[in-house]
Amino acid sequence: MKKNMGSMDRIVRSVIAIVIAILYFTNIISGTIGLILLVLAGIFLFTSFISFCPLYGPFGLSTCKKEDN
């Protein structure tokens, strides 16, 4: 897998995931929507750690800085 996420993208995803987790575990969001958001937060954290978003690939997107060859 080639990295396709830049550092700012990774930070934003991590912050969103942490906020969702805090809202879920403090019972501000709950029920089915809470579980769906919690799963989405897990996906955000996972993709942030591996620096790869599978949805970027088919569209040719990348938020990484371009390297000079």
C-alpha positions in Angstrom: 0.0 0.0 0.0 1.3 3.4 -1.0 0.6 6.1 1.5 -2.0 8.6 0.3 -2.8 10.6 3.5 -0.9 13.7 4.6 -0.2 14.6 8.2 -3.0 17.2 8.4 -5.5 14.7 7.1 -4.3 12.1 9.7 -4.6 14.7 12.5 -8.1 15.8 11.5 -9.3 12.2 11.3 -7.8 11.4 14.7 -9.3 14.4 16.4 -12.8 13.6 14.9 -12.4 9.9 16.1 -11.5 11.1 19.6 -14.4 13.5 19.8 -16.8 10.8 18.6 -15.5 8.4 21.2 -15.8 11.0 24.0 -19.3 11.8 23.0 -20.3 8.1 22.9 -18.7 7.1 26.2 -20.2 10.1 28.0 -23.7 9.1 26.6 -24.2 12.3 24.7 -24.7 10.1 21.6 -26.2 6.6 21.9 -28.2 4.0 20.3 -27.8 2.9 16.7 -26.3 6.2 15.5 -23.9 6.1 18.3 -22.6 2.7 17.4 -22.4 3.6 13.7 -20.3 6.7 14.6 -18.1 4.7 16.9 -17.4 2.2 14.1 -16.6 5.2 11.8 -14.3 6.6 14.5 -12.5 3.2 14.6 -12.0 3.3 10.8 -10.8 6.9 11.0 -8.2 5.9 13.6 -7.1 2.8 11.7 -6.6 4.7 8.4 -4.8 7.4 10.3 -2.3 5.0 11.7 -1.6 3.3 8.4 -1.7 6.5 6.4 -3.8 4.9 3.7 -7.4 5.6 2.8 -8.9 2.9 0.5 -11.5 5.4 -0.8 -8.8 7.7 -2.1 -7.4 5.1 -4.5 -10.2 4.7 -7.0 -10.5 8.5 -7.3 -6.8 9.1 -7.6 -6.8 11.4 -4.5 -3.8 11.9 -2.2 -3.2 14.4 0.5 0.5 13.6 0.8 3.1 16.2 -0.1 4.5 15.5 -3.6 8.1 14.2 -3.6 10.6 15.4 -6.2 12.2 12.5 -8.1 
